[in-house]
């Protein structure tokens, strides 16, 4: 199969744009040491849905209200674990928090 020069240039331009986008996203991830504290980690939507037993829509509603701090890398939503702890402490009662802590500790052991 023969590819003409014009089609090849178009494909190379698309590839170059995509690589630039990936490099920008990697740059954002590499520089996270300046943004995060030493023990702070990030969670994505799927992680947080699993941990809090909430739907994507519930998380979206809390984000829209400004109650759940978040940030974007590319088009994906991420959460700092410290922000999630604060959110859980603010929106759950004592027994729910204890059940959550016991459930997560049991899985870690």
N, C-alpha and C positions, 0 to 999 in steps of 0.2 A: 504494500500500500504506500502510495506516494503522497506526502503532504506538501502543499505549495508554501512558499515563503510567507505569504500574507497570513495564512491560517496558522502557521508555526509561530509567527510574531504575536498573534492574538492570544494563542495558548500560553506563550511565555509571559506575556503581560499579566494574564489572569493568575498564573502561578506566582509571579513576583508579588502581586497584591496580596494574595493569600499568605505567602511567607512573611510579608511585612506585618500583617495582622497577627499572625502567630507569634512573631518576635515581640510585638507590643504587649500581647497577653503574657508571654513569658517574662518580660521585663517587669510587669506589674507583680507577678508572683515572686520573682527573685528579690524584689525590694520590700518584701513584707516584713523583714526584720526591723525596719525603721518604723513600721506602723504598729506591729504587735508587740506585746510584752513577751518576756521569755517563755512562760508556760502557756500562753494563749494559743489556741488552735482555731481553725476555721471549719465550719460545717456548711454543707450545701443544703438545698431544699429537701432532697431525699433523706439525708441524715437526720435533719430536724423533724421531718414528718414521722420518721420511725421512732425517734427518741421521745417526742412529745405526744405521739399517737394522735396527730392532727392531719387534716387533709391539706393539700397544696392551697386550696381556696381559703382555708382558715388562716394560714400563714400570710397569704396575700392580703387578707382583710386587716390583720394586725400591722402589716407593713404600711398599708394605705392610711391607717389611722395614726401612724407614727409611733406606735407602741412597741414595735419590734425593730431595733436598729439593724440595718443591713447595708451591704455594698455590692457593687457589680464588678466582675472581671469578665470582660467581653460582654456577653449577654446572659451570663449566669449569675444567680443571686447567692451570696454567701453571708454567713453570720459568724461573729466572734463568739467563742464560748463564754467569755465574761459577760457579754450582752445578753446571751441566752439565760445565764444564771440569774441575772438581774430581772429579766422578763418573767421567769418562772416564779421567783420570790415575790414579785409584785402581783401576779395574777392567779396564784394558787394559794389554797389555805395550807396550814401546817401539816395536816395528815396527807394531803396529796404530795407535798414536797418530800415528806418522809418516805412515802411509798415509791416515789420516783427515785430517790437516792438509794433505797434498798434494792430496787429493781436493777439499777445501773451498776451498783457495786457487785451484785450477785453475778452479773454477766461478765464483769471484768476479772473475777477470780478464777 
